[in-house]
Amino acid sequence: MKTVLIVEDDIDIQDYYQILLSGLGVRLLCAYTGKQGLAFVDAGARVDLILLDIVLPEMGGEEFFRELRLVRQAATSVIVCSVDEKLIEPLRQIGPVQGTFLKGDPGSELVAMIIEQLGP
């Protein structure tokens, strides 16, 4: 079973992602801050894909991504989720992202990206 880590501080959006992914047969882990998300990574939790919000308390998405890619050297697939495409650009300077999802776009687009990243 594949595991998706949702790093999102808005409970309603977390719930929305959980509903979208409920039919995919994946295990979901949820973190409300970047620090909580890194705690899953540091604890050795198997994470196949991360849905990453940009604006987070304690540690924002950009700092989380920098820590993930440059400090921990993790190659885990990341789909960046934001309300503004401009907020995603700084992450691309750090390393590759496997997808971007603008909040407000159809959820089916996010599901398609997730299926593509997780594979069979």
Secondary structure, DSSP 8 states (H G I E B T S, - for coil): --EEEEE-S-HHHHHHHHHHHGGGT-EEEEESSHHHHHHHHHTT---SEEEEESS-SSS-HHHHHHIIIIIS----EEEEEES-HHHHHHHHHHS--SEEEETTS-HHHHHHHHHHHH--
